[in-house]
Amino acid sequence: MSTENKYYEDHYGQLVGMVITSVSIIDDGDGKWPRFIGKNSLGETIEVTVSSDQEGNEPGHLFIEKS
């Protein structure tokens, strides 16, 4: 596994077991940022904001599909 893939698997792996309890949209005047709020497997409150890149330059989009 490449170092980059390991980074992404570790980063997104934080979401495993998360239960989403609410969704909100943050409007900062430049765009609408999707935000998911929930609890992780340790019971901690987690906020997930969808961005187009790691720098948070603009809102992003999630493709939600049934598998």
Residue pairs with C-beta under 8 A, 6 or more apart in sequence:
1 9
14 40
14 46
15 40
15 46
15 48
16 41
17 40
17 41
18 38
18 39
18 40
18 41
18 46
18 48
19 38
19 39
20 36
20 37
20 38
21 37
21 38
21 39
22 36
22 37
22 38
23 34
23 35
23 36
23 37
24 35
24 37
25 32
25 33
25 34
25 35
26 32
26 33
26 35
26 49
27 33
30 58
31 58
31 59
32 59
33 49
33 50
33 51
33 59
34 49
34 50
34 59
34 60
34 61
34 62
35 47
35 48
35 49
35 50
36 47
36 48
36 50
37 45
37 46
37 47
37 48
38 45
38 46
38 48
39 45
39 46
40 46
49 56
50 59
50 60
50 61
50 62
51 57
51 58
51 59
51 60
52 58
52 59
52 60
53 60
